[in-house]
Amino acid sequence: MNAPARFSPTRLQMRLVLESLFNRILEEGTAKRDAEPHGLARYAEGDPVEEPTVLSSDNPEEWTAEDWDAYISGQQADAEHPENKAVRWGGLAEGNITDDVKPLLDEELKAFGVSLTHDDPQYDVLARDANRVIARAYAIEAERWRGHHDSAQGIPSFVSQKYPDDSPLIDPWSKKLGREEADFLSQYVRTIGEEFIELRQANGAAMKTERDDRIALRYFLDLVGDIRINDLMPNHSKKLAEQLLRMPREYGRGIYARKTPRQAIKIADRLEDAINESGEQETILFEGVEFSRIEAQKKAERMRKKTANKHLSFFTSLWRSSLVPRSLQPMNPFAGALYKKRLLRTETARRGTRTRYSQEQLLELFATPIWQGCASKAVRTKPGNLIIDDWRYWAPLIALYTGMRREEVARLRTSDFDEVEGIWLVRIQATDGRHLKSEAANREIPIHSQLIELGLREYVERRGKRAALFPDLRPTGASKEYGEQVGRWFRYYRQSLGIYYPQTDFHSFRHTFVQWLRNSGVPSDLIAVVVGHEDERVTSYVYGKDVSIQQKQQVVERLSLKTGPIKRPLSRREA
């Protein structure tokens, strides 16, 4: 992992570069001494065990070719003499002359994968410090060639003082930091976040997981900022956790469409003020748009702690991933950021959660125009004689009688339906670009007799082979889900008819299916097999293989809800 070229190195990285220069000189000296046991004599002219070479004359004009070779060899030996090198580099350091050190420094920066241009003021400072470090290294080398070795022969103390580990997270471990840690700490949250998303994709993460990950990263970048990992502190994760609870639940839709998280929070704050200032009025005029009080309150609702935890867990998981050096993993700045289960339970108790539909509510819902006859395709909320054979008619019924999730219903294809041992069923499977929530979600569900009586099989057959069951649906919303369109319409439809019940939505059909079977005495593990739950006591995915399709049909047919008379579509009109 290399630091991006557009970013300057951190102080930790520059410190490690200076340390590497210093250690390289000492390591080279050690290697020379190990290979040559004669000490400083190796720098003398000629063979150290023989008399040095004598020149033929003191006058260079009289020298032979052999004399010149001996002279040049002696000069080179002098230049390599540790004491002479110490003097030379000491002079360069004293005069702040950096021409000679720049090639060495550039080589070391390149080896560390970091970028620092010569016109950067930091580069000149680092080059002068490199001179001082190299001068000290050769001074130590001179001592060692004379046989003096002691613990004081270390890098100058100004290096650790001037280039400290500037991350508040890892001070206790600073002595153990190396290039891997320095490179990681020099990254920015955006870079590491993108790498983690790619890593999860490579490991088979579902498309929805990728979307959620990108939303979580977007929240951090907008609400906290794109900062270096080096500068991350627990208060940053605390700020994110707090700001998430200010995010409107409908972010990405309606008045919050194409807004940044900060902009959405400001809009929600203004809407909340407008609601509070409206007194008992049934309508709220907000920025030129009129909403019913119920609509306005819904749009002003903020993110719940459970949802915030989903976004926060992206960062806690990132810090446990292979992208983070093992030595840094104990110093997770996001540790403790998740809201505790106790707080989640309190919030659920106070604000409520999704509930199932009561028998009365189902009777009221299915007595409305969609299932009894509407005025036209464009006007579904007014009574008429038209039963339109499309997703608005079928999606709620399929969800109620199968317990399927909203997205599972919305993305059904005709090829998902089949007949096995005389039982018509639907397969929930990861095909055609679809991803499942878990392994248990891969399942077969017998089609309830009520759906067959209403004509679902004929509708599927009319759609043709391998076709989308509901071709009008498109991916929408921040998560780009097909079911988002279904959920928005279903809420609008109920609100328009005045039959909107708090804590109920499209997902409540699934709750109704599960709760009704439970009340009918069906064991929880069998329900889990049908609805695709990961049962904590039994692995539903494995257990489900041992449950016959006949047993599953018996489970589904235990659902004997009273929905009132629902009219069967008589025409072949399609969405």
N, C-alpha and C positions, 0 to 999 in steps of 0.2 A: 504494500500500500504506500503510494507516494503522495506527498503533499501537492495540491494543485499548483501549477506554475504561476497562476495569477496572485498567489498569496505569498507574503514574505514568511521566512522561517520564524518559528517561535524562539524565544530566548533559550528554551530547553534544547531545541535542535542546534542552535548556534553553539551552545555550550558543548554539546556532544561532538560537533565538528572540531572545536578547539582541542577537546580531549583526545579525539582520534589522531590529530596531527601530532600532539605531544607523545602519545603512546606509540605511534608508528616509528618515531625517531628512536625511542628507547628500545623498542623491539628489534629494529634493524641493528642497533649497537650490540645488543645481547647476542644476536645471531652471528655477528662478526667476531665477537670475543670467543664464542663457542667454537668457531671454525679456526681461529688463530690464537694459539696459547701464548704467544710471545709478547702480549701487552702492547704498549706504545711502540715497541721496536718494529712492529709491522709497518710503521710509517717512515722508518729510516730508509736511506738509500741502499739499494742492493739487498742481498740476502742478510737477514738479521743475525745469522750465526757466522757470517764471514765479514771481512773488512769491506767497508763501503767502497764504491767505485771512485777512482781518482781520475780527475780530468787531466788531459794532456797539457793544459796551459791555463793560467789565470786570465789570459786575454781571450775573450770570446771570438775575436777575429781570427784566432789561430785554431779554433776548435774544429775537430773532425766531426763527421756525421754521427759517430758513436758518442762523442761528447754532447752533442745537441740532444740526442735521444735520452742520455742520462740526465741532462739538465731538466728537460720537459717532464721526465718521470719524477724527478725530485720535486718540481713545482706542484705536480698533481698530488703527490704524497702530502706535501705541506697543506694543500687546500683541503685534503680529507682529514687532516689531523684534528681530533675533537677540540683541542684547545683553540686552534685557529678558527674553526667553525663557530665556537662559542663567542670568540672576539668579533668575528664578522657579523653574526646575527645580532649580537648585542649592540654593535654600532648602528645597524639598520633600525633596530628598535628605538635606540636613543634619538635617531634623526627622523623617525617616522617615515622612513623610505620603504614604500610597499611594492615597488616594481617586481622584486625577486619573489615575494611571497604570494603574489596573485595567482600564478600558475598552480602552485601547491594548494591554495585555498579553493580555487575553482574546481580542481580535481576532487577535493574532499566534499565540496558541496554537491557535485554531481553524483558522487558515490552514495550520498545520503538521499538523493532524489529530490532535493529542494532547489529552489531558484532564488537567486539574489543578484540582480544586475549591477554592473559596475557604477552606474549613475545613481544607485540608491545610496543615500547617506549612511545607511546601516552597513553597507559594504566596506566603506572606508574605515569605519570604526572597527569592524570585525578584522579587517586586514592588519590594522595596527596592533590589535590584540594578538593576532596570529604571530606577528613578529616577536612579540614579548614571550609568547608561549614557546616558540621554536628556540629562541635564545636561551631560555631556561632549560629546555630539553638538552641542548648541546653542552651547557654548563654542567649538567648532571652527568652527561656522557664523559666529559673530560675527567670528572672525579672518579667515575667507575673504571675508566681505562687505567687510572693510577691505583686502582684497587680499593677505593673508598666507596662503600655501600652502606647506606643507613636509611631510616624511615623518613627522614626529612626531604628526601629526594622526590618530591611530588610536584604536581602541577601548581602554578602560582595561585595563591588564595583568592586573588582578584577575580578569577574565572567564576567560581561558585557564587561570589558576591554580586558580580555584575550580570551573570547569566543564571539566575536561580531557576529552579523548577517553579514556574509561575501558575501552576494549577492548584487551587485550594483543595482539590479532591485527594491528592496523592502525596502530600508532604511526608507522611511516615515512610513511604516506599521510595522516596526520591533517589536513594543510593542504588536502587535496583533497576532504575530506568535505563533502557537502551534505545537503539534506533527504532525498533518496532513500536515501542510505547510513544516515542517522540513523534513518529510519523502519524500515529493514530490521533494523538492529542492536537496535532496541527490541523486536522480536518475540521470542516464546518458541519453543522447539524444537517444541512441540506444534502451534502455529499454522502455522509454516512447513512442518512435515511434512505436515499435513493439506492445505495448499494444493498441495504438490508431488504428493500422491497424486491430488488432483482434476485437476491439470494433466496427469498421465500418463494418467488415464482419458480426458480430453478428446482426447488424442493417440492414442487407440486401444489403450491397454495392455490385455493380457488379464486376465480375472478373477483368474487365479492370481497374476499380477503384483501386482494390487491387494491380494490377501490377504497375499502375502509382504511388501509394503510396510507394511501395517498391523502385521504382526508385528514387523518391524524397528523401527518407531516405538515400539511397545509396549515392546520390549526397552530402548530408550534411556530412555524415560520412567521405567521401573521400576528399571533398574539404574544409571542415571546421575542422572536427575532432569529435571524440566522447568525449564530455565534459559534466561535470555536469550541470544540469539545474541551479544549484546554481550560476554557473559562466557565464551563458548566458548574453550577452549584445547586444544591438542593432547593434553594429558593426559586430557581427557574422552573423546576418541575411543580413546585407549589403554586407558582403564578399560573402555569398552564392549567392545573387542576381547578383553580378558582375561576379562571376566565372561561373555561368550558361550561361551567354552570350558568354563565350569563348568555351562552349561545342559544338562540331561539330553536325550538325543536323542529320548526319547519324550514330550517336553513337550506337554501338552494331552491326553494319553491316560492311562487307567488311574489310577495313584496320583497322577499330575500333573494330572488333569482339574480344571478350574476353579480352578487355582492361579495366583498371580502368578509372574513369573519369579524373584523373590527367594525366594518360598516353595518353588518347585520345586527351586532350588539347595540349599536347606536339607534338603529331603527326600532328594535324591540323596546329599548328604553323609552323612546318617544311615544310608541304605541301604548306602553304601559301607563305613561303619564296621561295620555288622552283618555284612556279608560277610567283612570282614577278621577279625572276632572269632569267626566260626563255625568256624574251623579247616578240617577236611576234611569237614564235614557236607554231605550231599547236598541238604538242605533248609534254607531260611533263614526263620526266623520274624521278620517285620518288622511292627511296630505292629499285631499281632493277625492278620496274614495270612501264610499259609505259601506260600513260593515255592520252586521247584526252584532249585538253584544257577545253572543256565543262565539261567532266567527272571530271577532277581535281578541277575545280572551284566549281562544285556541292559538291564534297566531302569536300571541305574546308569551305563551308558555316557553319555559327555558329547558335546557338539556337536563336530564336526570343523572344522578350519580352513577347509575348502572351503565348508562351510555358513555359517560365521561370515562369510566373505568376501561371501556373497550378501547378508547383512543389512547389512554395512558398506558395500557398494557402493550401497545406497539413499542413504546420506548423501553419499558422494562424488559421486554423480550429481546429488543435490539442489543441491550447491554449484556445479555446472557449468550449472545450469538458468537460465532467464530470470528466476526469482524473486530471484536474487542480483545486486545491481548489478555491472556489469562491473568497476568499480574495485576491488571486494572479492574478485572471483573468484581472483586470484593468492594470496590469503591463506586458502586452504582449511584449516580446522582438522582436516579428516579426511584430508588428504594423508599418505600413508605408513601409514595405518591398516590397509590390506589386508595379509594375510599373504603373504609372498613365495612364488613358485612353488617355489622350492627347499624351503621348509618343507612345502609341500603334498605334494611328491614324497616327502619323508622320512616324513611322517605316513602316506601311503598305503602305503609300503613296510613301515612298522612295524606298522600296524594292519590292513593289507590293505584290499581294496575288493571290490565285488561281482564275483563270478566266474561263469562259465557252469556249467551242470550237465554232469557227465560222463555218458557213456553208462550207466554202472552206476547212477548216482544217478537218472537218468530211469526206468530199469527198476524200481528200488526204489519210486519215487514212484507210478508208474502201476499198480503191483501192489497198491495200497492200496484200501480199501473204496469210496471215491468212484467209482472207475472199474472196480471188480470186483464190487461189490455190498455195500451196507451194511445195518445192522440196521433202521433206520427213518429218517424224515426228521429226527427229533430227535437221533438217535445215528448220526453219520456215521463215527465212528472204529472201530466194531466191525463185523466181517464179517456179511453177510447176503445176501439175494437181491434187494435193491432198488437199481436204478440210477435216481437222481433226476435228472430233466431240468431243471437250473437252472444258475445262474451258477457254483456250486462245481464243477460238472462241466465246463462249457464254457470259463470264463474262462482257466484255465491252458492248455488245449489251443489256444485261439485265439491266446493270446500266444506260445506255442511255435511254431506253424506260420505265423504272419504277422509276428512281430517287433514287434507293436504295443506301445505304451506302456500301462501299467496303466490310466491314466485314459481313454485312447482305447478300451480294451476295455470298461471299466465303463460308459461312456456311449454305447455303440452303440445305434442305433435300427434297426428293420427297414427303414426307408427308405434306410439307408446301403448296403444290398445291392442289386446289380443284375447283369444279364447283358449283356455287350457282346461281339459277334462270337462268341457261343457260349461265352464264358468267364464263369463266375460270379465276382463280385468284391465287395469292400467298399470304399467311399469314406470316407476320413478327411476330414471337412469341418467348417467352422466354422458349423454351423447349430444351431437349437434351443437357443440360449444357450451353445453350446460355443465354446471358444477354443483355437486351436492354438499350439503352442510356437514355431513359426516358419513362414515361407512354405513351406519344404520339407516340412513336416508335412502339407500339403494334397496328398493322393496317392490312387492307386488300387492296391489289392493283390489279386491273384488269390487265390481261396480254394484252399488245398492240397487235393489229392484225398483225403487221409486224413480231413480234416474233413468232406468231403462223404460219404464212406463211413460215417462215424460218425453221420450224420443231422443235421448242422448246418442244411442247407437246409430240411429238414422242420420243424425247431424254429423257424427264422425265419418260415416261412410260417404256422405255428400261432399265432405271436404277433400276427399281423394287420398291417395297413398302418400305417406311421408310429407304431408303438408302441415303447416302450423295450424293448430286447432282454432286459434284466435288471431288471424292475420292482421287485424287492425291495431294490435298492441305493439308499441315501440318502447325501447328503453328510454326512460326519462329520469329526472331528479339527479341529485348529487351522486347517488350510487349507481345510476344507469341501469335500473331494474325494470323489467317488463311489468312487474306487479305494481309498480309505483302508480301507473296510470289507473289501474283497477282500484287501488286504495283511495286515490284522490276523488275519483268519480263516486265511489260508494259513500264517502263522507258527504260530498256535495248533495247526492241524491237524498240521503236521509235528512240532512239539514233542510233541504227545500221542502220536504213533506212534513217537517216538524216531528220526526220520529227518531231524532238523534239522542242516544243515551250515553251519559258519561261513562268513560272507561270501556267502551265497546268500539270495535272497528272490524275490519275484514278478518283479522286474525282471530277474532272472538268465535268464528265458526269452528276453528280447530279446537279451541277450548271447550266449546259446546259438545263437539263430537267426543272428546276424551272424557269429559265429566259425565255425559249421559251414559256412556258405556260403563264407566266406573259405578255409577248408581244402579246400573242393570246387573251388577255382580260379575262383570268380566275382569279377570285377573290383570293386574297392572303390567305384568311381563308380556301378556298377549296384546294388550293395547299398544305397548311400546313397539312391538313387531309391526303392527299395522300403520302406526303414525310415524315410525322412523325415529323414535327417541333412543338415545343412548341410555339404557337402564343401568343404574349404578350397581345393582346386585347381579344382573345377568347381562352378558354381552348380547344385545338384541340382534346384531348382525350375524353372529354365529347361531344363536338360538333360533333365529328366524328360518334358517335352512331346515330345521326339523319340524316346522309348523306347516301342515299341508294347506293347499289352497282351499280345500273344503272347510278346514278349521277357521281360516281367515274369513271365509264367506259367512260362517255362522256368527263370527264376531261382528262383522259389519251389519248383518241383518238384525242384530239385537237393537240397532238404532231405530226406534219406533217413534220418531218425533211427530208432533202434530203441527203441521204448517198450514193447515186449512187447504181448501181446494186450489190447486195451482193449474192454470190452463196450459195445455200442451200447445206448442207452436204448430199452427196449421199450414203456414205458408213455407216456401222454400227460400224466403229472403235470407240473405247472408249479410254479415257485417261488411 
